[in-house]
Amino acid sequence: MKRSFLEPPNGDVTLDLSEEVLGIKGGVLGDECDMPFKDKQFGVCFNEHTLEHLRYPEDVEAAVKECVRVADYAVLLAPSPYSIYATFFCPTHLLLLWFDDENNEIRVMENKYNTGFGFNLGENLPPRDQRGIGQAMVLHDKFPVVKAI
């Protein structure tokens, strides 16, 4: 299959735990917490909507460290913890994450609310004006603190 002119000449790499990834061009079987790539092998590591599927805050920290290790820049994307679908109705969203650029922090909390019933997250949430449907963080030189709440 011919690549689009919009794609880089050496191609993109897609990492996944499922062997189905081997059926796509650039597909690599692997774990985001222990990537099979050399240090700074890429210009950008784009981690889109995977961190919330991890089981523990320590896994989030390991995945973010790997993104920073394998690339000059890491772009992290996660659903907002205020997203109704992401919080209540997606049973594979095991964690809720808050990206706090100002304090260089990623706050992580177990998602106990994905049953569709009840919503009482307590005092640890950011103010209402920070709510959105998604969030992003770009990392370069400064690694964020991953903090379980």
NORTA-V667796 format. One record per backbone hydrogen bond with DSSP energy under -0.5 kcal/mol. CO is the residue of the C=O (numbers start at 1). NH is the residue of the N-H. Records with the same first field share a line. If there is no record, write none. Layout:
CO = NH ; NH
This chain:
4 = 7
8 = 11
14 = 28
16 = 30
18 = 21
19 = 22
20 = 23
21 = 24
24 = 27
26 = 14
28 = 16
31 = 34
34 = 31
35 = 37
38 = 41
42 = 72
43 = 73
44 = 46
45 = 47 ; 75
46 = 48
47 = 49 ; 77
50 = 53
51 = 54
52 = 94 ; 95
56 = 59 ; 60
57 = 61
58 = 62
59 = 63
60 = 64
61 = 65
62 = 66
63 = 67
64 = 68
65 = 69
66 = 70
67 = 71
69 = 40
70 = 42
73 = 45
74 = 76 ; 139
75 = 47
76 = 137
77 = 49
78 = 135
80 = 83
83 = 87
84 = 88 ; 89
85 = 89 ; 90
89 = 91
90 = 93
92 = 94
94 = 111
96 = 109
98 = 100 ; 107
99 = 101
100 = 104 ; 105
101 = 104
104 = 145
105 = 100
106 = 147
107 = 98
108 = 149
109 = 96
110 = 112
113 = 116
122 = 125
127 = 130
128 = 131
133 = 80
135 = 78
137 = 76
139 = 74
141 = 143
145 = 106 ; 147
147 = 108
